[in-house]
Amino acid sequence: MLAAVRSHHEMIDGTGYPDGLRGWEVPDFVRLVTVCDVYGALIERRPYRASMCGQKAYGILQSMAGQLDDDLIRALKPVAVAVGQAS
């Protein structure tokens, strides 16, 4: 769990932080938490912007392919569709 807290800003292309991990250096659990964190940040209202519908947020995740785990992005699609319908 601590690894996910510390490393949830790592990207599999090596552009993340704090360690600039690349590819399989990013543990599976961290990859999962990162995809969920990005998606959650997009669909939640922020002081500087309104919340985003699930499908639009999913489109942004898709554009981050190569930074985020592609398999996990695809696995999130049913959730994004459901959130989009509930919005």
HELIX and SHEET records of a PDB file:
HELIX    1   1 LEU A    2  SER A    7  1                                   6    
HELIX    2   2 GLY A   23  GLU A   25  5                                   3    
HELIX    3   3 ASP A   28  ILE A   43  1                                  16    
HELIX    4   4 GLY A   54  SER A   63  1                                  10    
HELIX    5   5 ASP A   70  ALA A   86  1                                  17    
END                                                                             
